[in-house]
Amino acid sequence: MGRAREVLRGQPWRWIAVGAICLAGVAISIYLLIVHYDRGALICHTGGIVNCSKVLTSSSSVIFGIPVPIFGLVFFVGMGVICLPVAWRFEAAWLAWGRIAAAVVGMGMVIYLVAQEALVLHAICLWCTGVHVLTFAMFLIIISGWEDTGYAQSRWED
């Protein structure tokens, strides 16, 4: 029981926020994967600058033959696991730095996809923008929460 309390001390709002972000990200990614295979499932505006259909049917919606929503699904599930309270409090450097690296890679993917929408397709998808906002919010939470990680706190205790 003492160890459970130790794991849950700190700033629990981070774990709650990241958990909610990951659940929302998984839900949107699953929806976008369904839309990838069934265009009739799309619920979004399809004209003008906001044109989900144009974005989701473009060549940019597939990378290395893999639909982009699969990358989102893997990212949000993986981040959900490495951001669980027990993982956040784990004292291993590789996990703390890996969490930051994964958040940076996620932001890199967001920058690439936003560039594709803005510069190549000249259209944006509101569902994709939702995923981008979630990824950015998670990035900020992870970066600002460095001092709450088990690794950072173990270095202070020495």
C-alpha positions in Angstrom: 0.0 0.0 0.0 2.9 2.4 0.8 4.4 2.0 -2.7 1.0 2.6 -4.3 0.8 6.0 -2.5 4.4 6.7 -3.5 3.5 6.1 -7.1 0.4 8.4 -7.0 2.1 11.4 -5.3 3.2 14.3 -7.3 0.9 15.9 -9.9 -1.9 13.4 -10.8 -3.5 15.8 -13.1 -0.7 15.1 -15.6 -1.6 11.4 -15.7 -5.3 12.1 -15.9 -4.8 14.7 -18.7 -2.5 12.4 -20.7 -4.8 9.5 -20.2 -7.8 11.5 -21.5 -5.7 12.8 -24.4 -4.7 9.2 -25.4 -8.2 8.0 -25.2 -9.4 10.8 -27.4 -6.5 10.2 -29.8 -7.2 6.5 -30.0 -10.9 7.2 -30.7 -10.2 9.7 -33.5 -7.5 7.5 -35.0 -9.9 4.5 -35.1 -12.6 6.7 -36.7 -10.1 8.0 -39.3 -9.0 4.4 -40.0 -12.6 3.5 -40.6 -13.0 6.5 -42.9 -9.8 5.4 -44.8 -11.5 2.2 -45.7 -15.1 3.5 -45.9 -15.3 7.0 -47.3 -19.1 7.0 -46.6 -18.4 7.1 -42.9 -16.9 10.6 -43.1 -18.6 13.3 -41.1 -16.9 16.6 -42.0 -17.1 19.5 -44.4 -15.9 18.6 -47.9 -15.5 22.0 -49.6 -13.2 25.0 -49.5 -10.2 25.2 -47.2 -11.8 22.8 -44.7 -12.0 19.7 -46.8 -11.5 16.5 -44.8 -12.3 14.4 -47.8 -9.5 15.9 -49.9 -7.0 15.4 -47.1 -8.1 11.9 -46.2 -8.1 10.6 -49.8 -4.8 12.3 -50.8 -1.5 10.5 -51.3 -0.3 12.1 -48.0 -2.8 10.0 -46.1 -0.6 6.9 -46.6 3.1 6.7 -45.6 5.2 3.7 -46.7 1.9 2.0 -47.7 0.5 2.4 -44.2 -2.6 4.6 -43.6 -1.6 7.6 -41.4 -4.3 6.8 -38.8 -2.5 3.6 -37.9 0.6 5.7 -36.9 -1.8 7.8 -34.8 -3.3 4.7 -33.2 0.1 3.2 -32.3 1.4 6.6 -31.0 -1.6 7.2 -28.7 -1.6 3.6 -27.4 2.1 3.6 -26.8 2.0 7.0 -25.1 -0.8 5.9 -22.9 1.3 3.0 -21.7 4.5 5.0 -21.1 2.5 7.7 -19.3 0.7 5.5 -16.8 1.3 6.6 -13.3 3.6 3.7 -12.5 5.6 4.4 -15.7 5.8 8.1 -15.0 7.3 7.4 -11.5 9.7 4.7 -12.8 13.3 5.7 -12.1 14.9 4.5 -15.3 16.5 7.1 -17.4 15.7 5.3 -20.7 11.9 5.5 -19.9 12.0 9.2 -19.0 14.1 10.2 -22.0 12.1 7.8 -24.2 8.8 9.5 -23.2 10.3 12.8 -24.2 11.7 11.4 -27.5 8.3 9.9 -28.3 6.6 13.2 -27.7 9.2 15.0 -29.9 8.7 12.4 -32.7 4.9 12.9 -32.4 5.3 16.7 -32.8 7.6 16.1 -35.8 4.9 14.0 -37.4 2.4 16.8 -36.7 4.6 19.4 -38.3 5.1 17.2 -41.3 1.3 16.5 -41.7 0.3 20.2 -41.2 2.9 21.1 -43.8 1.3 18.6 -46.2 -2.1 20.0 -45.6 -1.1 23.7 -45.9 1.6 23.6 -48.6 0.7 20.6 -50.7 -3.0 20.0 -50.4 -4.2 23.6 -49.6 -6.9 22.0 -47.3 -7.2 21.1 -43.7 -9.1 18.3 -42.0 -10.8 19.1 -38.7 -10.4 15.5 -37.4 -6.7 15.6 -38.2 -6.4 19.0 -36.6 -8.0 17.5 -33.5 -5.3 14.9 -33.4 -2.6 17.5 -33.9 -3.9 19.6 -31.0 -4.1 16.5 -28.8 -0.5 15.7 -29.7 0.7 19.2 -29.0 -1.1 19.3 -25.6 0.5 16.0 -24.6 3.9 17.3 -25.7 3.5 20.3 -23.4 2.4 18.2 -20.5 5.3 15.8 -20.9 7.9 18.4 -21.4 6.7 20.5 -18.5 6.4 17.5 -16.2 10.0 16.5 -16.3 10.5 17.2 -12.6 7.6 14.9 -11.8 9.3 11.9 -13.4 10.7 9.2 -11.2 14.1 9.6 -12.9 14.3 13.3 -12.2 13.2 12.9 -8.6 15.7 10.1 -8.0 18.5 12.4 -9.1 17.4 15.0 -6.6 17.3 12.4 -3.8 21.0 11.5 -4.3 
